[in-house]
Amino acid sequence: MAPKVQYARSGDVHIAYAVVGEGPIDVVFVPGFVSNVGNSLTAEFSPIFAAWFELLSRFARVIVFDKRGTGLSDRSVDVAGLDVRMDDVRAVMDAVGSERAALIGDSEGGPMSILFAATFPERTQSLTLFGSFASFVQAEDQPWMPMLDERAAQRGLVEEYWGSGRVMATFYPEGEVTDADLESIGA
């Protein structure tokens, strides 16, 4: 599936998006912190996501986008607040003429989806979250999450090793990604 990338305007920022499939419902996929709408629907990028999006597109119009500052969307100097980034969902929905959609929030896209659903209940048909979390750091009700200093260390590793394949190790607490693992995936 090679999507046609288009842009919605949200304030002074252009948000990259693509639409695949047709159907009686709209599905808006709200990505985590990493996305690239130009290739996220292709099997070369992720065979699993490509197959999943293809299945969804058989019965729904699937709307995917890159959040501001990621993928093909405009870069920004600062990280906008959740309310501003959540409004990018509305801008994309407006651009494609979607009045009401089923939201699927992945990872960090989960809190954004929740805020959208609470702010625009009339535009939200349903809400599905996966790989999401209430807090990105350890809390009393989430003792399994990393401590704040561990997240800071992860951020440093992401900045140092972005694009090398080593970043995966920071998000898999069960063990480190070895050089042999990286070689096996061509990183």
C-alpha positions as CSV (number, residue, x, y, z in Angstrom):
1,M,0.0,0.0,0.0
2,A,1.7,3.2,-1.1
3,P,-0.2,6.0,0.4
4,K,-0.7,9.5,-1.1
5,V,0.6,11.8,1.5
6,Q,-1.3,15.1,2.0
7,Y,-1.1,17.9,4.5
8,A,-3.7,19.4,6.9
9,R,-3.1,22.8,8.5
10,S,-3.2,23.0,12.3
11,G,-2.4,26.5,13.4
12,D,1.0,27.3,11.7
13,V,1.9,23.6,11.3
14,H,1.4,21.2,8.4
15,I,0.4,17.7,9.5
16,A,1.2,14.9,7.1
17,Y,-1.6,12.3,6.6
18,A,-2.8,9.6,4.3
19,V,-6.1,7.9,3.8
20,V,-6.5,4.2,2.7
21,G,-9.5,2.1,2.1
22,E,-13.2,2.9,2.0
23,G,-16.0,1.9,4.2
24,P,-18.9,3.0,6.3
25,I,-16.7,4.0,9.3
26,D,-13.6,6.2,9.6
27,V,-10.7,4.9,11.7
28,V,-8.1,7.4,12.8
29,F,-4.8,5.8,13.8
30,V,-3.0,8.0,16.4
31,P,0.7,6.9,16.4
32,G,3.2,6.7,19.2
33,F,6.2,9.0,19.2
34,V,7.7,7.5,16.1
35,S,5.9,7.5,12.7
36,N,6.4,8.2,9.1
37,V,3.1,8.2,7.1
38,G,5.1,8.0,3.9
39,N,6.2,4.5,4.6
40,S,4.3,3.2,7.7
41,L,1.7,1.5,5.5
42,T,4.3,-0.4,3.4
43,A,5.4,-3.9,4.1
44,E,9.1,-2.9,3.7
45,F,8.7,-0.7,6.8
46,S,6.6,-3.0,8.9
47,P,5.0,-6.1,7.5
48,I,2.8,-6.5,10.6
49,F,1.5,-2.9,10.5
50,A,1.0,-3.0,6.7
51,A,-1.0,-6.2,7.0
52,W,-3.1,-4.8,9.8
53,F,-3.8,-1.5,7.9
54,E,-4.7,-3.5,4.8
55,L,-7.2,-5.5,6.8
56,L,-8.7,-2.4,8.4
57,S,-9.0,-0.7,5.0
58,R,-11.2,-3.5,3.7
59,F,-14.1,-2.3,5.8
60,A,-13.1,1.3,6.9
61,R,-11.6,4.4,5.7
62,V,-8.3,4.4,7.6
63,I,-6.7,7.8,8.3
64,V,-3.1,7.8,9.4
65,F,-0.9,10.8,10.2
66,D,2.4,12.0,11.6
67,K,2.2,14.1,14.7
68,R,3.8,17.5,14.6
69,G,7.5,17.3,14.8
70,T,7.6,13.6,13.5
71,G,7.7,11.9,10.2
72,L,6.7,14.1,7.3
73,S,4.9,16.7,9.4
74,D,6.5,20.1,10.1
75,R,9.3,20.2,12.6
76,S,8.8,22.4,15.6
77,V,11.3,23.9,18.0
78,D,9.3,23.1,21.1
79,V,7.2,20.1,22.1
80,A,3.6,21.3,22.0
81,G,1.3,20.5,24.9
82,L,-1.1,17.5,24.6
83,D,-4.0,19.8,23.9
84,V,-2.3,21.4,20.9
85,R,-1.2,18.0,19.5
86,M,-4.6,16.5,20.2
87,D,-6.1,19.3,18.1
88,D,-4.0,18.0,15.1
89,V,-6.3,15.0,15.1
90,R,-9.2,17.4,14.6
91,A,-7.4,19.2,11.8
92,V,-6.7,16.0,10.0
93,M,-10.3,14.8,10.4
94,D,-11.5,18.1,9.1
95,A,-9.2,17.9,6.1
96,V,-10.6,14.5,5.1
97,G,-14.2,15.4,5.8
98,S,-14.5,13.0,8.7
99,E,-17.3,13.9,11.1
100,R,-17.0,11.0,13.5
101,A,-14.3,8.3,13.8
102,A,-13.1,5.3,15.7
103,L,-9.8,6.3,17.3
104,I,-6.9,3.8,17.8
105,G,-4.2,5.2,20.1
106,D,-0.8,3.5,20.0
107,S,1.7,4.0,22.8
108,E,2.1,7.8,23.4
109,G,-0.9,8.3,21.0
110,G,-3.1,6.8,23.7
111,P,-3.3,9.8,26.0
112,M,-3.8,12.1,23.0
113,S,-6.7,9.9,21.9
114,I,-8.3,9.9,25.3
115,L,-8.1,13.7,25.4
116,F,-9.6,14.0,21.9
117,A,-12.5,11.7,22.9
118,A,-13.1,13.7,26.1
119,T,-12.9,17.0,24.3
120,F,-14.9,16.0,21.2
121,P,-17.2,13.1,22.2
122,E,-19.5,14.0,19.3
123,R,-16.7,13.2,16.9
124,T,-15.6,10.0,18.6
125,Q,-17.3,6.8,17.7
126,S,-15.1,4.5,19.8
127,L,-11.7,4.5,21.5
128,T,-9.2,1.7,21.4
129,L,-5.8,1.9,23.1
130,F,-2.8,-0.5,22.8
131,G,0.6,-0.3,24.1
132,S,-0.5,2.8,26.0
133,F,0.1,3.9,29.5
134,A,-1.3,6.4,32.1
135,S,2.1,7.6,33.1
136,F,5.5,7.3,31.3
137,V,7.3,6.9,34.6
138,Q,6.8,4.9,37.8
139,A,3.9,5.7,40.0
140,E,2.2,4.1,43.0
141,D,-0.3,2.4,40.7
142,Q,2.3,1.6,38.0
143,P,5.3,0.2,39.8
144,W,6.5,-1.6,36.7
145,M,7.2,1.6,34.8
146,P,10.8,3.0,34.8
147,M,11.8,5.6,37.3
148,L,12.2,9.2,36.2
149,D,16.1,8.9,36.1
150,E,15.8,5.7,34.0
151,R,13.6,7.6,31.5
152,A,16.2,10.4,31.4
153,A,18.9,7.9,30.7
154,Q,16.7,6.4,27.9
155,R,16.3,9.8,26.4
156,G,20.1,10.2,26.3
157,L,20.5,6.9,24.6
158,V,17.8,7.7,22.0
159,E,19.6,11.0,21.2
160,E,23.0,9.2,20.9
161,Y,22.0,6.1,19.0
162,W,18.9,7.2,17.0
163,G,18.9,5.3,13.7
164,S,21.4,2.7,14.7
165,G,18.9,0.1,15.9
166,R,20.3,0.3,19.5
167,V,17.4,2.4,20.6
168,M,15.2,-0.7,20.8
169,A,17.1,-1.8,23.9
170,T,15.9,1.2,25.8
171,F,12.3,0.1,25.4
172,Y,12.7,-3.6,26.1
173,P,13.4,-4.1,29.8
174,E,13.7,-7.9,29.5
175,G,17.2,-7.6,28.1
176,E,19.6,-5.7,26.0
177,V,19.7,-5.9,22.2
178,T,23.0,-7.4,21.3
179,D,25.3,-6.8,18.3
180,A,24.1,-10.1,16.9
181,D,20.5,-9.0,17.2
182,L,21.3,-5.8,15.3
183,E,23.1,-7.7,12.6
184,S,20.2,-10.1,12.2
185,I,17.9,-7.2,11.3
186,G,20.5,-5.4,9.2
187,A,21.0,-2.5,11.6
